[in-house]
Amino acid sequence: MPFDSFLSDDCPPMGIYETLYAFRDSFGQFMGTEGTHPWSQGFPLTTQLEGGPPLPGEVKVSAEDRFYPKAWGHPALREAIAAHYNRFYGSSITPENVMVFAGGRPGILTVLSLLKQDIQVSIGNAEWPAYLDIMTRAGIDWRVVPFTEENGFRPSNAEYFERSGSDPDGRVFPIISNPGNPTGHTRAGDELEELMALAEQPGNGILLDEAYEMFHPSKGVSGIRYVKDLESSNVFLLGACTKGLQCPGIRIGWVIASRTNIETLSNFSSFGMGGVSHPSQLYAAELLEPARVAKAREAVSAHYGRQRERYGAAFREMGLGVFTGDGGFYHWLKLPEGLEAKELNRRLFKHGAAILEGMDCDMARPHAKDPAYVSPYHGWFRFSFGALPPETFEADVALLGKVLAEYRADVEAGRAVSS
């Protein structure tokens, strides 16, 4: 008799992991091993950047740190996070506005799981793949805001707050990554100020995912700079040590919100999470030391700005459409007519490389992957230069150019091309 699992049959891996598993099955090794090219993955270099601060090599743990952690986070880390925002963005939040999670996505999952059922969620058409999985598991019915070539993959702020026809007076809760993943488009200055003003209006809120906060020419962009009354709003800002602080492995993230909403999140933690590792939180507090962060902001912006510019120029030269904004560490790219990202990956796998297929970022696609659905992003892909050291640039460009040239040669010769 076959095994009958008690767990749901409808829990596929997140889109990025689908690519990683397919790569492993094709290439015979995991992405990230020597000789592979991690163009599909969203992590930064975890070594010291030029001009940047060194990464702490150890953290001291006392007997007290082996106690159960506090549900809302270690006091030292909550204070460091609040001070970080107040110092760099002129806000006036307190540690009571901070809730610590074991990475960014548990914070997102918790907020969305606790949303009241009548809240209308809106999200851009092309966003981080995990949002789709999280919203599906949380039972959320969301509305997609168009991301197209015509609007530059950057719809107006107002479009996120439009009400559905069935409930024109309903409450609206946009989910926006800023800088955007996968597109790199960033709301800053007046545009970000307008977004936060809309989010604070009665009946509105926002989940603003700021994981790529430092990856922008401004050296740091956060909506907290423009929040007028956090305590009377449903603004949720998400940050993490994963990207700009270069430490995805310690699994530390946080949510900034009103004290009332933070209390609800901490109540959930008391039974659903049990707090977060004290050693990881102590390490995170070291990362947020003010002088260190100041150096990190300069180095991250400079290093990844250079990488964004030179990869973008190379991609244009090889005939790709570059539709990337000025933030993050991805390029959002359009393939030549007729070539789909799935076919590109099939060819890249043979060379130990992989990209993230655009369809995996499509928030309009059915989670069950209905074969009848046609995504507008089959011919698009996300290229990550986050983990690529400067010295691999020539080899990266040469490999991608070689694979594209091989495809064009096959088409010209009439050789069969997989769809």
ROKE-769620 format. One record per residue (C-alpha): residue number from 1; x, y, z; residue in one letter. Coordinates in steps of 0.5 Angstrom, whole numbers, plus 500, padded with zeros to 3 digits. Layout:
+-----+-----+-----+-----+---------+
! num !   u !   v !   w ! residuo !
+-----+-----+-----+-----+---------+
! NUM !   X !   Y !   Z !       A !
...
+-----+-----+-----+-----+---------+
// end
This chain:
+-----+-----+-----+-----+---------+
! num !   u !   v !   w ! residuo !
+-----+-----+-----+-----+---------+
!   1 ! 500 ! 500 ! 500 !       M !
!   2 ! 503 ! 507 ! 498 !       P !
!   3 ! 505 ! 512 ! 504 !       F !
!   4 ! 499 ! 517 ! 505 !       D !
!   5 ! 502 ! 523 ! 508 !       S !
!   6 ! 498 ! 527 ! 513 !       F !
!   7 ! 501 ! 533 ! 510 !       L !
!   8 ! 499 ! 538 ! 504 !       S !
!   9 ! 500 ! 535 ! 497 !       D !
!  10 ! 500 ! 542 ! 495 !       D !
!  11 ! 507 ! 545 ! 497 !       C !
!  12 ! 512 ! 546 ! 492 !       P !
!  13 ! 518 ! 549 ! 492 !       P !
!  14 ! 519 ! 557 ! 491 !       M !
!  15 ! 521 ! 558 ! 484 !       G !
!  16 ! 528 ! 560 ! 486 !       I !
!  17 ! 529 ! 553 ! 489 !       Y !
!  18 ! 525 ! 550 ! 483 !       E !
!  19 ! 531 ! 552 ! 479 !       T !
!  20 ! 536 ! 550 ! 483 !       L !
!  21 ! 533 ! 543 ! 484 !       Y !
!  22 ! 533 ! 543 ! 476 !       A !
!  23 ! 540 ! 545 ! 476 !       F !
!  24 ! 542 ! 540 ! 480 !       R !
!  25 ! 539 ! 534 ! 477 !       D !
!  26 ! 542 ! 536 ! 470 !       S !
!  27 ! 549 ! 538 ! 472 !       F !
!  28 ! 550 ! 533 ! 478 !       G !
!  29 ! 552 ! 538 ! 483 !       Q !
!  30 ! 549 ! 544 ! 487 !       F !
!  31 ! 549 ! 551 ! 485 !       M !
!  32 ! 555 ! 554 ! 489 !       G !
!  33 ! 560 ! 549 ! 488 !       T !
!  34 ! 566 ! 550 ! 485 !       E !
!  35 ! 566 ! 551 ! 478 !       G !
!  36 ! 558 ! 553 ! 478 !       T !
!  37 ! 556 ! 560 ! 476 !       H !
!  38 ! 550 ! 563 ! 481 !       P !
!  39 ! 547 ! 567 ! 477 !       W !
!  40 ! 540 ! 565 ! 479 !       S !
!  41 ! 541 ! 566 ! 487 !       Q !
!  42 ! 540 ! 572 ! 491 !       G !
!  43 ! 545 ! 573 ! 496 !       F !
!  44 ! 551 ! 578 ! 496 !       P !
!  45 ! 558 ! 577 ! 497 !       L !
!  46 ! 560 ! 575 ! 504 !       T !
!  47 ! 567 ! 577 ! 504 !       T !
!  48 ! 570 ! 584 ! 506 !       Q !
!  49 ! 568 ! 589 ! 500 !       L !
!  50 ! 573 ! 594 ! 498 !       E !
!  51 ! 573 ! 600 ! 503 !       G !
!  52 ! 568 ! 596 ! 507 !       G !
!  53 ! 568 ! 594 ! 514 !       P !
!  54 ! 571 ! 587 ! 516 !       P !
!  55 ! 566 ! 582 ! 518 !       L !
!  56 ! 566 ! 580 ! 525 !       P !
!  57 ! 569 ! 573 ! 526 !       G !
!  58 ! 566 ! 571 ! 533 !       E !
!  59 ! 561 ! 573 ! 538 !       V !
!  60 ! 561 ! 572 ! 545 !       K !
!  61 ! 556 ! 568 ! 548 !       V !
!  62 ! 554 ! 568 ! 556 !       S !
!  63 ! 550 ! 563 ! 560 !       A !
!  64 ! 545 ! 568 ! 560 !       E !
!  65 ! 545 ! 568 ! 552 !       D !
!  66 ! 543 ! 560 ! 553 !       R !
!  67 ! 536 ! 562 ! 556 !       F !
!  68 ! 530 ! 562 ! 552 !       Y !
!  69 ! 530 ! 568 ! 548 !       P !
!  70 ! 525 ! 574 ! 548 !       K !
!  71 ! 519 ! 573 ! 544 !       A !
!  72 ! 520 ! 580 ! 541 !       W !
!  73 ! 528 ! 580 ! 540 !       G !
!  74 ! 534 ! 581 ! 544 !       H !
!  75 ! 534 ! 588 ! 547 !       P !
!  76 ! 541 ! 590 ! 545 !       A !
!  77 ! 539 ! 588 ! 538 !       L !
!  78 ! 532 ! 592 ! 538 !       R !
!  79 ! 536 ! 598 ! 541 !       E !
!  80 ! 541 ! 598 ! 535 !       A !
!  81 ! 536 ! 597 ! 530 !       I !
!  82 ! 532 ! 603 ! 532 !       A !
!  83 ! 538 ! 607 ! 533 !       A !
!  84 ! 540 ! 605 ! 526 !       H !
!  85 ! 534 ! 608 ! 523 !       Y !
!  86 ! 534 ! 614 ! 527 !       N !
!  87 ! 541 ! 616 ! 525 !       R !
!  88 ! 541 ! 615 ! 518 !       F !
!  89 ! 534 ! 617 ! 516 !       Y !
!  90 ! 532 ! 622 ! 521 !       G !
!  91 ! 526 ! 618 ! 524 !       S !
!  92 ! 524 ! 617 ! 532 !       S !
!  93 ! 522 ! 610 ! 533 !       I !
!  94 ! 524 ! 606 ! 539 !       T !
!  95 ! 525 ! 599 ! 541 !       P !
!  96 ! 518 ! 598 ! 542 !       E !
!  97 ! 517 ! 599 ! 534 !       N !
!  98 ! 522 ! 593 ! 532 !       V !
!  99 ! 520 ! 586 ! 532 !       M !
! 100 ! 526 ! 581 ! 530 !       V !
! 101 ! 525 ! 575 ! 526 !       F !
! 102 ! 529 ! 569 ! 524 !       A !
! 103 ! 530 ! 572 ! 517 !       G !
! 104 ! 526 ! 577 ! 513 !       G !
! 105 ! 521 ! 572 ! 510 !       R !
! 106 ! 519 ! 569 ! 517 !       P !
! 107 ! 517 ! 577 ! 518 !       G !
! 108 ! 513 ! 577 ! 512 !       I !
! 109 ! 509 ! 570 ! 513 !       L !
! 110 ! 507 ! 572 ! 520 !       T !
! 111 ! 505 ! 579 ! 518 !       V !
! 112 ! 501 ! 576 ! 512 !       L !
! 113 ! 498 ! 570 ! 516 !       S !
! 114 ! 495 ! 575 ! 521 !       L !
! 115 ! 492 ! 580 ! 516 !       L !
! 116 ! 484 ! 581 ! 517 !       K !
! 117 ! 480 ! 577 ! 512 !       Q !
! 118 ! 477 ! 584 ! 509 !       D !
! 119 ! 484 ! 587 ! 507 !       I !
! 120 ! 485 ! 588 ! 500 !       Q !
! 121 ! 492 ! 586 ! 498 !       V !
! 122 ! 496 ! 589 ! 492 !       S !
! 123 ! 502 ! 587 ! 489 !       I !
! 124 ! 506 ! 588 ! 483 !       G !
! 125 ! 506 ! 583 ! 477 !       N !
! 126 ! 514 ! 582 ! 477 !       A !
! 127 ! 516 ! 581 ! 484 !       E !
! 128 ! 520 ! 576 ! 489 !       W !
! 129 ! 518 ! 569 ! 488 !       P !
! 130 ! 517 ! 567 ! 495 !       A !
! 131 ! 511 ! 572 ! 496 !       Y !
! 132 ! 507 ! 568 ! 491 !       L !
! 133 ! 508 ! 562 ! 496 !       D !
! 134 ! 507 ! 566 ! 502 !       I !
! 135 ! 501 ! 569 ! 500 !       M !
! 136 ! 498 ! 562 ! 497 !       T !
! 137 ! 500 ! 559 ! 504 !       R !
! 138 ! 496 ! 565 ! 508 !       A !
! 139 ! 490 ! 564 ! 504 !       G !
! 140 ! 490 ! 571 ! 501 !       I !
! 141 ! 487 ! 573 ! 495 !       D !
! 142 ! 491 ! 579 ! 492 !       W !
! 143 ! 490 ! 584 ! 486 !       R !
! 144 ! 496 ! 584 ! 481 !       V !
! 145 ! 499 ! 591 ! 479 !       V !
! 146 ! 501 ! 591 ! 472 !       P !
! 147 ! 509 ! 591 ! 470 !       F !
! 148 ! 510 ! 592 ! 463 !       T !
! 149 ! 515 ! 595 ! 458 !       E !
! 150 ! 510 ! 601 ! 457 !       E !
! 151 ! 510 ! 603 ! 464 !       N !
! 152 ! 517 ! 601 ! 465 !       G !
! 153 ! 516 ! 596 ! 470 !       F !
! 154 ! 514 ! 602 ! 475 !       R !
! 155 ! 507 ! 603 ! 476 !       P !
! 156 ! 505 ! 609 ! 479 !       S !
! 157 ! 504 ! 609 ! 487 !       N !
! 158 ! 497 ! 611 ! 486 !       A !
! 159 ! 495 ! 604 ! 482 !       E !
! 160 ! 497 ! 600 ! 488 !       Y !
! 161 ! 492 ! 603 ! 492 !       F !
! 162 ! 486 ! 602 ! 487 !       E !
! 163 ! 480 ! 599 ! 490 !       R !
! 164 ! 477 ! 593 ! 487 !       S !
! 165 ! 470 ! 594 ! 484 !       G !
! 166 ! 467 ! 589 ! 489 !       S !
! 167 ! 469 ! 593 ! 495 !       D !
! 168 ! 470 ! 600 ! 493 !       P !
! 169 ! 471 ! 603 ! 500 !       D !
! 170 ! 475 ! 597 ! 502 !       G !
! 171 ! 482 ! 597 ! 506 !       R !
! 172 ! 488 ! 596 ! 501 !       V !
! 173 ! 495 ! 593 ! 503 !       F !
! 174 ! 500 ! 594 ! 498 !       P !
! 175 ! 506 ! 589 ! 498 !       I !
! 176 ! 512 ! 592 ! 495 !       I !
! 177 ! 520 ! 591 ! 495 !       S !
! 178 ! 524 ! 597 ! 495 !       N !
! 179 ! 529 ! 597 ! 491 !       P !
! 180 ! 525 ! 592 ! 487 !       G !
! 181 ! 527 ! 585 ! 486 !       N !
! 182 ! 527 ! 583 ! 481 !       P !
! 183 ! 527 ! 589 ! 477 !       T !
! 184 ! 532 ! 594 ! 481 !       G !
! 185 ! 527 ! 600 ! 480 !       H !
! 186 ! 527 ! 604 ! 487 !       T !
! 187 ! 522 ! 609 ! 490 !       R !
! 188 ! 526 ! 614 ! 493 !       A !
! 189 ! 526 ! 622 ! 494 !       G !
! 190 ! 519 ! 625 ! 492 !       D !
! 191 ! 516 ! 618 ! 490 !       E !
! 192 ! 518 ! 615 ! 496 !       L !
! 193 ! 515 ! 620 ! 500 !       E !
! 194 ! 508 ! 620 ! 496 !       E !
! 195 ! 508 ! 613 ! 497 !       L !
! 196 ! 509 ! 613 ! 505 !       M !
! 197 ! 503 ! 619 ! 505 !       A !
! 198 ! 498 ! 614 ! 501 !       L !
! 199 ! 500 ! 608 ! 506 !       A !
! 200 ! 498 ! 613 ! 512 !       E !
! 201 ! 492 ! 615 ! 509 !       Q !
! 202 ! 486 ! 612 ! 513 !       P !
! 203 ! 484 ! 605 ! 510 !       G !
! 204 ! 491 ! 604 ! 507 !       N !
! 205 ! 497 ! 600 ! 509 !       G !
! 206 ! 503 ! 597 ! 506 !       I !
! 207 ! 509 ! 592 ! 507 !       L !
! 208 ! 515 ! 595 ! 504 !       L !
! 209 ! 520 ! 590 ! 504 !       D !
! 210 ! 527 ! 594 ! 504 !       E !
! 211 ! 532 ! 588 ! 504 !       A !
! 212 ! 536 ! 592 ! 499 !       Y !
! 213 ! 536 ! 598 ! 503 !       E !
! 214 ! 543 ! 600 ! 502 !       M !
! 215 ! 544 ! 597 ! 494 !       F !
! 216 ! 542 ! 604 ! 491 !       H !
! 217 ! 546 ! 611 ! 489 !       P !
! 218 ! 543 ! 614 ! 495 !       S !
! 219 ! 547 ! 609 ! 500 !       K !
! 220 ! 541 ! 607 ! 503 !       G !
! 221 ! 533 ! 608 ! 502 !       V !
! 222 ! 528 ! 607 ! 507 !       S !
! 223 ! 520 ! 609 ! 507 !       G !
! 224 ! 521 ! 611 ! 515 !       I !
! 225 ! 524 ! 617 ! 513 !       R !
! 226 ! 517 ! 620 ! 511 !       Y !
! 227 ! 513 ! 616 ! 516 !       V !
! 228 ! 509 ! 622 ! 519 !       K !
! 229 ! 505 ! 618 ! 525 !       D !
! 230 ! 508 ! 610 ! 525 !       L !
! 231 ! 503 ! 609 ! 531 !       E !
! 232 ! 497 ! 611 ! 528 !       S !
! 233 ! 499 ! 607 ! 521 !       S !
! 234 ! 499 ! 600 ! 518 !       N !
! 235 ! 506 ! 601 ! 515 !       V !
! 236 ! 510 ! 595 ! 516 !       F !
! 237 ! 517 ! 596 ! 514 !       L !
! 238 ! 522 ! 590 ! 513 !       L !
! 239 ! 529 ! 590 ! 514 !       G !
! 240 ! 535 ! 584 ! 515 !       A !
! 241 ! 542 ! 583 ! 515 !       C !
! 242 ! 541 ! 578 ! 509 !       T !
! 243 ! 544 ! 583 ! 504 !       K !
! 244 ! 547 ! 590 ! 505 !       G !
! 245 ! 550 ! 587 ! 512 !       L !
! 246 ! 552 ! 581 ! 508 !       Q !
! 247 ! 550 ! 576 ! 513 !       C !
! 248 ! 545 ! 571 ! 510 !       P !
! 249 ! 547 ! 565 ! 514 !       G !
! 250 ! 545 ! 568 ! 521 !       I !
! 251 ! 538 ! 569 ! 519 !       R !
! 252 ! 536 ! 575 ! 522 !       I !
! 253 ! 531 ! 580 ! 520 !       G !
! 254 ! 526 ! 585 ! 523 !       W !
! 255 ! 519 ! 589 ! 522 !       V !
! 256 ! 518 ! 596 ! 524 !       I !
! 257 ! 511 ! 598 ! 525 !       A !
! 258 ! 507 ! 601 ! 531 !       S !
! 259 ! 507 ! 599 ! 538 !       R !
! 260 ! 500 ! 596 ! 537 !       T !
! 261 ! 502 ! 591 ! 531 !       N !
! 262 ! 509 ! 589 ! 534 !       I !
! 263 ! 505 ! 587 ! 540 !       E !
! 264 ! 501 ! 582 ! 536 !       T !
! 265 ! 507 ! 580 ! 532 !       L !
! 266 ! 510 ! 578 ! 539 !       S !
! 267 ! 504 ! 575 ! 541 !       N !
! 268 ! 505 ! 570 ! 535 !       F !
! 269 ! 512 ! 569 ! 537 !       S !
! 270 ! 510 ! 567 ! 544 !       S !
! 271 ! 507 ! 561 ! 541 !       F !
! 272 ! 509 ! 560 ! 533 !       G !
! 273 ! 516 ! 562 ! 533 !       M !
! 274 ! 519 ! 562 ! 541 !       G !
! 275 ! 524 ! 568 ! 539 !       G !
! 276 ! 530 ! 568 ! 535 !       V !
! 277 ! 537 ! 565 ! 537 !       S !
! 278 ! 541 ! 569 ! 542 !       H !
! 279 ! 548 ! 568 ! 538 !       P !
! 280 ! 545 ! 570 ! 532 !       S !
! 281 ! 542 ! 577 ! 535 !       Q !
! 282 ! 548 ! 579 ! 538 !       L !
! 283 ! 552 ! 578 ! 532 !       Y !
! 284 ! 547 ! 582 ! 528 !       A !
! 285 ! 548 ! 588 ! 534 !       A !
! 286 ! 555 ! 588 ! 532 !       E !
! 287 ! 554 ! 589 ! 525 !       L !
! 288 ! 550 ! 595 ! 526 !       L !
! 289 ! 555 ! 598 ! 530 !       E !
! 290 ! 554 ! 606 ! 527 !       P !
! 291 ! 561 ! 607 ! 524 !       A !
! 292 ! 561 ! 600 ! 521 !       R !
! 293 ! 554 ! 601 ! 518 !       V !
! 294 ! 557 ! 608 ! 515 !       A !
! 295 ! 563 ! 604 ! 512 !       K !
! 296 ! 558 ! 599 ! 509 !       A !
! 297 ! 553 ! 603 ! 506 !       R !
! 298 ! 559 ! 607 ! 502 !       E !
! 299 ! 562 ! 600 ! 500 !       A !
! 300 ! 556 ! 597 ! 498 !       V !
! 301 ! 553 ! 602 ! 494 !       S !
! 302 ! 560 ! 603 ! 490 !       A !
! 303 ! 561 ! 596 ! 489 !       H !
! 304 ! 555 ! 594 ! 487 !       Y !
! 305 ! 554 ! 600 ! 483 !       G !
! 306 ! 560 ! 599 ! 479 !       R !
! 307 ! 558 ! 591 ! 478 !       Q !
! 308 ! 551 ! 594 ! 475 !       R !
! 309 ! 553 ! 599 ! 470 !       E !
! 310 ! 558 ! 594 ! 467 !       R !
! 311 ! 554 ! 588 ! 467 !       Y !
! 312 ! 548 ! 592 ! 464 !       G !
! 313 ! 553 ! 595 ! 458 !       A !
! 314 ! 555 ! 588 ! 457 !       A !
! 315 ! 548 ! 585 ! 456 !       F !
! 316 ! 546 ! 591 ! 452 !       R !
! 317 ! 552 ! 589 ! 447 !       E !
! 318 ! 550 ! 582 ! 447 !       M !
! 319 ! 543 ! 584 ! 444 !       G !
! 320 ! 539 ! 583 ! 451 !       L !
! 321 ! 534 ! 588 ! 453 !       G !
! 322 ! 536 ! 591 ! 459 !       V !
! 323 ! 530 ! 594 ! 463 !       F !
! 324 ! 533 ! 595 ! 470 !       T !
! 325 ! 533 ! 600 ! 475 !       G !
! 326 ! 538 ! 603 ! 479 !       D !
! 327 ! 538 ! 599 ! 486 !       G !
! 328 ! 539 ! 592 ! 488 !       G !
! 329 ! 544 ! 587 ! 485 !       F !
! 330 ! 540 ! 584 ! 479 !       Y !
! 331 ! 539 ! 585 ! 472 !       H !
! 332 ! 532 ! 585 ! 469 !       W !
! 333 ! 533 ! 582 ! 462 !       L !
! 334 ! 529 ! 581 ! 456 !       K !
! 335 ! 531 ! 575 ! 451 !       L !
! 336 ! 531 ! 576 ! 443 !       P !
! 337 ! 525 ! 574 ! 440 !       E !
! 338 ! 523 ! 567 ! 440 !       G !
! 339 ! 528 ! 565 ! 446 !       L !
! 340 ! 525 ! 563 ! 452 !       E !
! 341 ! 528 ! 563 ! 459 !       A !
! 342 ! 526 ! 556 ! 460 !       K !
! 343 ! 530 ! 554 ! 454 !       E !
! 344 ! 536 ! 559 ! 456 !       L !
! 345 ! 537 ! 555 ! 463 !       N !
! 346 ! 537 ! 548 ! 459 !       R !
! 347 ! 543 ! 551 ! 455 !       R !
! 348 ! 546 ! 554 ! 461 !       L !
! 349 ! 545 ! 548 ! 466 !       F !
! 350 ! 550 ! 544 ! 461 !       K !
! 351 ! 556 ! 550 ! 463 !       H !
! 352 ! 554 ! 550 ! 470 !       G !
! 353 ! 550 ! 556 ! 470 !       A !
! 354 ! 543 ! 558 ! 471 !       A !
! 355 ! 539 ! 564 ! 471 !       I !
! 356 ! 532 ! 565 ! 475 !       L !
! 357 ! 526 ! 565 ! 469 !       E !
! 358 ! 522 ! 571 ! 469 !       G !
! 359 ! 515 ! 567 ! 470 !       M !
! 360 ! 518 ! 565 ! 477 !       D !
! 361 ! 517 ! 572 ! 478 !       C !
! 362 ! 510 ! 573 ! 476 !       D !
! 363 ! 505 ! 574 ! 481 !       M !
! 364 ! 499 ! 573 ! 476 !       A !
! 365 ! 501 ! 566 ! 475 !       R !
! 366 ! 497 ! 561 ! 478 !       P !
! 367 ! 501 ! 557 ! 484 !       H !
! 368 ! 499 ! 550 ! 481 !       A !
! 369 ! 502 ! 552 ! 475 !       K !
! 370 ! 496 ! 552 ! 470 !       D !
! 371 ! 499 ! 550 ! 464 !       P !
! 372 ! 493 ! 554 ! 460 !       A !
! 373 ! 496 ! 560 ! 463 !       Y !
! 374 ! 501 ! 564 ! 459 !       V !
! 375 ! 506 ! 569 ! 463 !       S !
! 376 ! 508 ! 575 ! 460 !       P !
! 377 ! 515 ! 574 ! 462 !       Y !
! 378 ! 517 ! 567 ! 459 !       H !
! 379 ! 522 ! 571 ! 455 !       G !
! 380 ! 525 ! 575 ! 461 !       W !
! 381 ! 530 ! 573 ! 466 !       F !
! 382 ! 533 ! 576 ! 472 !       R !
! 383 ! 541 ! 575 ! 473 !       F !
! 384 ! 544 ! 576 ! 479 !       S !
! 385 ! 551 ! 579 ! 480 !       F !
! 386 ! 550 ! 579 ! 488 !       G !
! 387 ! 555 ! 574 ! 489 !       A !
! 388 ! 560 ! 575 ! 483 !       L !
! 389 ! 567 ! 577 ! 485 !       P !
! 390 ! 569 ! 583 ! 480 !       P !
! 391 ! 574 ! 578 ! 477 !       E !
! 392 ! 569 ! 573 ! 474 !       T !
! 393 ! 566 ! 579 ! 470 !       F !
! 394 ! 570 ! 577 ! 463 !       E !
! 395 ! 568 ! 569 ! 464 !       A !
! 396 ! 561 ! 571 ! 466 !       D !
! 397 ! 560 ! 575 ! 460 !       V !
! 398 ! 563 ! 570 ! 455 !       A !
! 399 ! 559 ! 564 ! 458 !       L !
! 400 ! 553 ! 568 ! 457 !       L !
! 401 ! 555 ! 571 ! 450 !       G !
! 402 ! 557 ! 564 ! 448 !       K !
! 403 ! 550 ! 560 ! 450 !       V !
! 404 ! 546 ! 566 ! 446 !       L !
! 405 ! 551 ! 565 ! 440 !       A !
! 406 ! 550 ! 558 ! 440 !       E !
! 407 ! 542 ! 559 ! 440 !       Y !
! 408 ! 542 ! 564 ! 434 !       R !
! 409 ! 547 ! 559 ! 430 !       A !
! 410 ! 542 ! 553 ! 432 !       D !
! 411 ! 536 ! 557 ! 429 !       V !
! 412 ! 540 ! 560 ! 423 !       E !
! 413 ! 541 ! 553 ! 421 !       A !
! 414 ! 534 ! 550 ! 422 !       G !
! 415 ! 536 ! 545 ! 428 !       R !
! 416 ! 531 ! 544 ! 433 !       A !
! 417 ! 530 ! 548 ! 439 !       V !
! 418 ! 526 ! 546 ! 445 !       S !
! 419 ! 521 ! 550 ! 447 !       S !
+-----+-----+-----+-----+---------+
// end
